[in-house]
Amino acid sequence: MVFQIFTLIQISLISCCMGFYTYPSNNSDTSISTENSIQDPEAENYSDLPSIPDTPSSSASIVSLVLGILILTIGAAIWGYFEWSFQLRKRFLNKCLSVVIDAPPVIDSENNGKLLFVAGNLQVGMPFYLQDPFLPIVTVSEALLLKRQAEMYQWQEETVKDGLKAIDYKKVWARSQISSSHFKYHEDHHNPDWDPKLQNATFSCQPEAFIGPYRMSREILKKIPIREKLRLVHPTPTYESLNKYIIYFDDTYYYLTTQESADGEYKPEIGDYRIKYSVLHIGTAVSILGAQDGDTLTKYEGKLLTVESGIISADKLLERKLSNKRTKQYIFRIFSTLLLLIGFILVT
């Protein structure tokens, strides 16, 4: 672009220069004889003037041509690679559809390496529990994860503009540390450091689970889609004090404070914490496509291990895989087509 602008400037300058030269008129009324013009030594001889070369635009054309060819090559390569990849994937999924078999109710060693379709309710081998290791004030069973959300009661500085500019301070529950060191009146409005053991945290475990006789490996459990929202764990009567904190609670939060209330009613103070817990229970219905490997399932031919929540037929699982691949392929086709169009414009 800069080169093209520079070339246009050159052309404009040369055109301006050419405007300073005055060429003789060819009108017959004002014609001068050849003889007189030759004999007049002071006559201007325009034939002796140096010729002004045309401004070459070939350099810009070459750059445009090379750039266009490069973009055409890239666009064609992207189109060819992803089209080839899509056709291979499509052929593989069609093959899977023709060879998949429903998993028998008992494990058959002859099916090792074959593509199996397993669907059913996810059963846990033995009861398991999730608990906050620092604050064992809540325990849940048969859950995929337990989430702790903590807030601290802190000072917050605000600038009030009501006729005159003024500084105001109020107490708020905040999800992160509010630094009071930059407060204008920080001596009287100090926020304590956040207890590192009371940060937001998520606790999870991977239990041993089965669908019928088939053991769910850690890889399968990680692939189970989490579609349900976290459910609030309602506080229940618990310890009155734990880890230097006195504990109060309501319908949503546990409150941790170091100041004991004289009347038994909780009133928040700067530096107090409130904690909310939420839990995600593992889904019960799961559909899986994978190769049998002993008592579990692995990737079929190193390519396919599909896990979905709910009871879904094998052909629908494979169609979803192909549909996702097809959507991506459309995106790559549009992108490569745009590249080819840009390259063609530059070349022509």
BASE-61329 format. One record per residue: x, y, z of N, C-alpha, C in turn; residue in one letter. Coordinates in steps of 0.001 Angstrom, whole numbers, plus 500000, padded with zeros to 6 digits. Example, Ala and Ser with C-alpha at 12.3 -4.5 7.8 and 13.67 -1.06 7.14 Angstrom:
<recs>
513190494310507800512300495500507800513200496700507800a
512850497750507080513670498940507140512900500030507870s
</recs>
This chain:
<recs>
500832498799500000500000500000500000500872501259500000m
501891501271500834502806502407500884503509502576499545v
503906501435498950504584501487497648503674502085496586f
502396501690496600501453502204495606501239503704495779q
501132504171497015500961505603497269502185506379496781i
503357505817497068504598506456496629504647506546495107f
504211505511494422504185505509492953503237506574492422t
502062506712493055501111507738492636501689509136492832l
502414509328493928503049510627494170504071510926493082i
504843509892492692505826510071491626505159510493490323q
504072509810489995503357510132488755502841511566488790i
502308511989489935501776513348490061502872514391489899s
504024514131490513505137515074490412505618515209488974l
505743514095488278506213514133486891505202514845486000i
503905514623486286502871515304485501502952516809485698s
503215517213486949503352518645487222504551519236486485c
505639518475486469506840518938485770506578519097484279c
505847518184483709505550518247482281504696519463481957m
503929519926482928503079521087482694503849522371482509g
505122522416482955505927523619482805506447523799481379f
506453522740480573506955522832479201505831523288478275y
506137524198477343505157524712476390505545524239475002t
504699523450474421504990522902473098504432523840472038y
505085523950470857504622524860469781503319524387469184p
502546525373468724501259525049468129501449524581466700s
500585523709466228500634523193464864499714523982463930n
499157525128464418498240525925463613498978526486462394n
498380526410461207499031526842459962499263528342459918s
498383529122460642498517530571460623499768531031461337d
500234530320462243501392530745463036502572529844462798t
502554529119461693503637528176461407504900528920461033s
506012528365461377507326528922461071507988527994460084i
508568528557459077509198527734458049510363526978458619s
510604525854458012511705525009458469513030525705458280t
513085526468457212514346527139456918514669528177457961e
513638529012458311513864530059459302514177529479460668n
513495528389460988513718527816462320515102527251462440s
515640526766461319516979526200461383518009527310461477i
517743528421460743518717529497460713518732530310461990q
517641530259462766517587531047464004518285530284465108d
519443530733465534520177529980466550519537530045467920p
518705531117468115518106531251469440516778530508469553e
516333529946468424515055529226468474515172527984469333a
514106527744470064514118526584470961513951525313470147e
514782524379470380514716523090469695514190522047470679n
512888521779470576512255520861471531512695519429471326y
513232519163470119513673517792469867514898517440470671s
515633518495471113516837518226471900516553518052473384d
515312518319473802514985518168475227515056516700475623l
515522516445476808515568515037477258514163514489477421p
513967513294476953512646512668477055512344512306478503s
511104512493478894510664512168480260510124510747480249i
510770509887480923510346508482480868509005508277481550p
508234507318481036506982506944481683507271506309483033d
506402506587484017506580506004485353506276504522485306t
507204503678485684506960502231485591505996501773486670p
504939501086486258504007500469487212504213498966487289s
505266498515486594505503497069486554505874496511487918s
506578497304488752506973496812490086505751496506490939s
504789497445490925503565497219491693502801496021491155a
502800495864489834502100494727489239502751493408489638s
504085493407489693504787492181490076504486491819491526i
504515492846492410504200492589493827502788492046493966v
501835492668493253500446492207493310500313490784492786s
501040490479491711500984489143491126501539488094492086l
502715488395492669503333487437493598502449487221494822v
501918488332495371501055488216496542499789487432496219l
499227487686495043498029486957494641498282485471494495g
499420485119493867499759483696493712499953483037495070i
500596483764496005500816483223497350499493482964498066l
498575483933497994497270483765498643496475482652497972i
496540482561496656495870481467495951496402480113496399l
497718480027496570498332478767497006497876478389498406t
497870479381499312497436479111500692495972478695500722i
495120479416499986493699479072499954493454477683499403g
494170477331498332494012475995497748494513474912498698a
495612475207499418496152474222500364495187473986501520a
494608475073502060493637474932503155492422474154502680i
491916474513501523490751473803500968491057472318500803w
492182472009500171492515470609499897492742469798501154g
493479470361502124493801469604503337492552469273504136y
491716470277504401490545470039505239489467469251504499f
489397469392503185488456468571502420488883467108502471e
490178466880502326490714465517502412490504464942503809w
490741465747504839490550465301506223489086464979506501s
488180465815505987486752465583506204486291464296505537f
486746464048504325486341462836503623486861461587504338q
488086461650504863488618460514505630487797460271506889l
487454461358507594486659461225508823485271460691508511r
484678461173507439483355460706507038483388459221506709k
484417458787505992484552457369505647484731456518506906r
485514457032507870485749456296509110484461456158509919f
483667457231510021482423457174510789481400456264510116l
481365456256508794480475455329508090480885453879508340n
482175453646508414482669452312508744482251451921510160k
482364452877511102481968452603512488480494452228512573c
479676452917511791478246452629511803477952451217511333l
478774450686510449478534449345509911479087448236510808s
480036448558511695480672447504512501480291447561513973v
479626448629514431479302448749515848478313447665516269v
478499447147517484477589446136518030477158446565519423i
475949446161519799475466446446521150476227445595522157d
476619446217523255477383445496524269476520444418524908a
477024443189525012476266442118525667476198442352527177p
475262441723527864475121441927529317476291441391530128p
477083440509529530478282440004530206479479440251529296v
480639440420529898481845440712529125482285439479528349i
482500439665527049482956438593526167484346438960525652d
485333438149525953486709438446525551486871438476524034s
485967437806523301486060437814521839485759439193521246e
485158440062522044484840441414521567485972442417521797n
487081441953522335488211442859522553488646443500521237n
488739444820521235489128445562520038487967445942519153g
486783445350519377485617445674518566484922446920519108k
484195447599518210483473448810518586482159448426519259l
481992448850520532480797448527521305479994449787521591l
478677449588521666477769450644522105477240450260523477f
477567451086524476477161450822525859476283451972526324v
475121451658526873474212452684527388473522452150528632a
473346453019529592472672452606530816472917453591531936g
472488453206533132472645454055534301474031453885534904n
474632454974535247475958454963535853475838454586537321l
476497453505537688476441453005539057477804453166539717q
477775453593540961479003453788541716479327452514542473v
480606452119542409481022450875543057480808450881544550g
481126452005545211480953452110546656480667453569546993m
479993453823548101479661455210548452480917456074548584p
480809457321548184481918458260548328481354459620548721f
482209460440549302481774461725549838482765462816549444y
482236464011549336483058465191549100482928466120550299l
484068466702550702484080467546551886485142468633551740q
484863469802552301485849470875552343486912470495553370d
488166470305552947489188469845553893489513470849554988p
489361472142554716489669473139555737488483473404556649f
487297473382556060486083473616556836485116472463556595l
485249471388557336484364470227557126482965470483557677p
482370471590557217481045471956557701479946471483556756i
480345470909555612479357470370554687479937469122554035v
479115468105553888479517466850553263478417466422552302t
478812466069551077477843465611550086478288464255549568v
477336463473549112477640462135548601477251462037547135s
477959461152546409477691460879545001477591462170544185e
478587463021544341478645464280543602479937464349542814a
479870465022541686481054465154540846481992466230541369l
481409467312541908482245468364542473481485469154543525l
482259469764544417481755470646545467482501471966545334l
481758473054545235482371474357544981482176475284546167k
483272475905546597483237476879547693483387478286547120r
482463479181547473482530480579547066482596481437548322q
483694482164548487483931482933549704483923484427549416a
483430485196550397483445486652550341483912487194551688e
484535488374551661484981489017552895484268490357553066m
483962490678554319483339491961554653484450493005554740y
484405494033553855485519494968553735485030496408553562q
485974497312553779485736498716553489485879498958551987w
485018499846551479485122500262550080485048501780550010q
486010502375549311486072503834549189485314504285547954e
484514505348548122483758505892547003483901507407546967e
483859507938545772483889509389545586482471509879545349t
481994510757546229480628511260546155480651512668545574v
479839512908544549479746514231543936478329514766544127k
478137515457545222476841516059545531477078517547545803d
477249518293544730477621519689544876479115519825545076g
479627519180546111481052519189546395481582517767546347l
482807517617545914483441516306545845483846515863547241k
483459514638547604483767514136548939484088512654548866a
484787512165549873485154510758549987484237510098551001i
483682508952550608482789508215551504483256506767551589d
482979506125552720483356504732552937482129503939553356y
482015502736552781480925501854553184481432500427553286k
480705499599554025481088498206554236480340497329553237k
481081496445552557480482495594551528481045494181551631v
480270493205551117480778491852550921481439491810549548w
482711491458549507483461491448548246484062490077548006a
484129489675546730484657488358546367486171488336546240r
486799489496546324488258489567546240488761490638547198s
490064490648547409490680491586548335490573493019547821q
490080493924548678490079495353548380491239495974549139i
492213496455548408493395497036549050493045498391549655s
493295498542550947492999499804551634494220500704551732s
495360500261551211496590501040551332496521502347550548s
495696502383549493495593503596548685494411504466549095h
493679504061550147492581504890550633493135506231551130f
492355507272550984492792508586551463492874508607552980k
491924507935553635491925507858555098492050506393555502y
493144505777555101493311504340555311493572503981556767h
493995504948557599494251504618559006492980504170559712e
491858504780559381490589504443560032489751503462559216d
490247503043558060489483502138557194490436501082556632h
490860500203557496491853499185557134491172497847556862h
491505497243555726491023495898555391492108494876555704n
491802493843556470492810492815556776493126491971555549p
494262491286555579494632490385554492493686489192554450d
493455488703553234492557487566553036493244486292553516w
492505485487554279493027484201554739493238483295553527d
494484482869553249494738482056552045493995480725552045p
493583480244553212492862478974553280491379479130552967k
490937480369552806489515480615552551489288481252551181l
490118480882550219489909481326548846488805480492548202q
488305480962547058487373480143546286488063478845545880n
487331477749545927487943476452545620486882475491545116a
487340474493544361486479473422543866487101472093544251t
486303471239544861486775469927545305486038468859544496f
486794467897543990486198466857543157486881465531543424s
486238464481542997486837463151543074486310462331541908c
487041461306541542486661460433540442486380459043541017q
485131458749541313484822457449541903484923456329540871p
485002455123541343484961453960540450483505453687540103e
483198453759538819481810453642538387481697452588537291a
480462452087537122480196451017536157478892451294535431f
478799450762534209477526450591533514477415449103533248i
476564448451534001476515446994533935477859446423534363g
478444445528533562479742444953533934480939445790533473p
480677446870532747481765447640532149482211448762533089y
483488448755533380484067449754534281484350451039533504r
483975452144534116484202453444533497485591453956533887m
486463454087532910487814454575533181487780456065533508s
488901456586534005488993458016534300488793458850533030r
489274458349531898489101459059530632487630459189530269e
486850458144530502485419458190530205484710459160531135i
485030459096532434484368459972533400484635461440533098l
485829461754532612486147463137532270485353463615531066k
484943462684530203484225463049528985482730463216529198k
482216462813530373480780462933530617480410464411530645i
479549464884529740479194466307529720478454466716530985p
478819467871531521478147468418532699477106469409532197i
475858469007532181474800469832531612473917470486532672r
473944469977533880473082470541534909473810471642535671e
473032472598536214473607473698536974473974473230538379k
474901473966538963475276473664540343474088473931541262l
473897473045542204472794473190543155473326473709544482r
472573474631545056472967475209546331472865474173547441l
473899474121548262473878473271549450473406474138550609v
472230473867551121471687474675552208472418474360553506h
472846475400554220473556475172555485472693474425556495p
473347473649557320472693472901558392473404473200559700t
472761472961560834473426473198562124474766472477562184p
475780473184562611477125472639562584477901473124563797t
479220473014563719480072473431564825479823474899565171y
479919475232566446479826476629566850481138477358566599e
482239476640566606483537477246566322484428476216565644s
485304476706564775486188475817564034487344476629563476l
488573476157563744489761476825563206489769478323563523n
489611478647564778489638480010565344488430480849564954k
487547480341564096486376481090563668485127480612564406y
484261481560564741482930481251565261481983481230564067i
481128480213563987480322479979562790478853480283563052i
478264481067562168476829481319562128476350480937560724y
475049480805560553474541480438559226473112480916559050f
472715481037557775471322481295557415470937480329556310d
469947480668555483469484479733554456470467479576553295d
471426480472553170472335480439552020473801480368552413t
474203481086553445475619481248553757475984480714555140y
477259480319555227477923480154556510478725481424556763y
478663481954557989479399483163558341480491482814559338y
481719483248559044482864482970559897483378484283560472l
483421484383561769483861485597562433484727485255563633t
485533486199564048486350486014565259485743486751566446t
484630487471566202483967488227567260482675487515567659q
482587487154568914481386486474569389480317487494569735e
479092487218569280477983488132569529477461487954570950s
477193489066571606476725489005572993475298488485573080a
474453488844572114473053488421572147472788487183571299d
473831486598570697473659485387569900473256485642568470g
472993486882568089472641487221566715473880487735565984e
474051487241564797475257487596564046475134488986563434y
476189489789563618476311491099562992477688491165562343k
477743491344561033479043491287560341479990492401560773p
481259492033560856482333492965561165483381492890560056e
484170493960559920485231493978558919486177492802559155i
486438492041558087487309490872558187486559489564558313g
485217489612558439484423488383558493484306487778557093d
483990486479557069483801485767555804482389485200555752y
481866485119554543480652484336554327480928483386553171r
480478482151553337480802481084552389479521480413551920i
479447480210550609478320479506549997478862478283549282k
478185477157549445478596475912548788477557475519547746y
478049474979546641477167474423545614477753473101545150s
476887472234544624477294470866544311476748470463542953v
477488469610542275477057469054540991477036467541541108l
475841466971541054475703465518541133475962464899539765h
476551463743539765476891463071538521475617462578537838i
475574462646536492474414462166535759474292460654535845g
473102460128535675472877458687535828472846457957534494t
472325458591533462472198457924532160473332458361531242a
474051457370530686475207457658529841475202456726528633v
475608457253527469475768456453526249477209456577525775s
477811455421525414479236455399525085479470454580523821i
480365455059522979480886454311521834482394454189522008l
482893452947522038484326452749522199484698451297521978g
485991451052521908486490449691521703486630448984523040a
486201447720523090486335446953524329487810446648524593q
488207446889525836489566446588526277489463445951527657d
489278444648527670489058443952528937487684444279529480g
487649444905530675486360445244531283486013446721531120d
486744447425530262486469448847530060486455449170528572t
486338450444528240486284450901526851487383451928526600l
487989451842525420489027452785525011488708453293523611t
489605454083523035489394454635521700489445453531520645k
488455453533519772488408452568518678489387453001517598y
490342452118517297491407452394516330492145453690516666e
492180454009517952492881455206518412492221456509518034g
490948456466517568490302457672517053488984458008517735k
488207456994518131486824457257518531486523456733519922l
486192457646520829485635457325522141484641458436522450l
483365458147522245482313459146522386481500458871523636t
481296459912524452480526459797525689479503460927525716v
478232460572525917477163461564525985476243461256527153e
475659462316527728474659462138528777473337461718528150s
472612460838528838471334460364528342471474459102527510g
470335458510527177470313457310526344470133457743524895i
471183457585524100471191458000522699471667456822521862i
470992456557520748471351455417519908472721455622519267s
473313454503518818474650454551518223474668455377516944a
473640455225516093473642455974514838473518457475515071d
472757457873516121472648459299516425473958459854516985k
474652459049517777475957459478518284476931459727517134l
476941458805516177477841458954515032477414460110514133l
476117460310513987475626461420513176476001462762513805e
475972462828515138476393464057515818477867464350515560r
478677463297515618480103463482515346480316464007513926k
479600463412512968479742463832511574479203465245511371l
478098465576512055477516466907511926478462467979512456s
479108467701513584480080468654514133481242468856513166n
481704467754512594482803467840511627482363468591510376k
481114468375509949480604469038508748480506470553508965r
480072470959510155479977472389510459481345473061510382t
482350472420510958483711472968510883484196473026509435k
483810472008508659484241471972507264483649473136506478q
482377473487506746481762474629506077482529475918506379y
482962476065507618483721477260508005485029477339507226i
485736476212507138486999476202506401486775476425504909f
485664475924504383485369476140502965485140477620502671r
484380478279503538484123479715503346485425480506503431i
486241480178504437487509480889504621488438480703503419f
488573479462502962489466479204501828488919479825500545s
487590479862500389486998480503499212487304481998499187t
487231482643500347487570484065500429489032484299500043l
489916483410500515491328483536500148491519483386498644l
490847482406498054490958482203496609490441483413495840l
489349484008496317488783485184495651489740486373495734l
490314486596496921491272487696497084492494487477496197i
493002486248496190494155485942495350493868486141493877g
492678485744493426492306485907492016492233487384491637f
491676488208492548491577489650492277492964490269492148i
493878489869493027495232490421492977495968489998491704l
495757488765491284496449488266490091495947488947488830v
494639489193488770494056489783487568494112491301487607t
</recs>
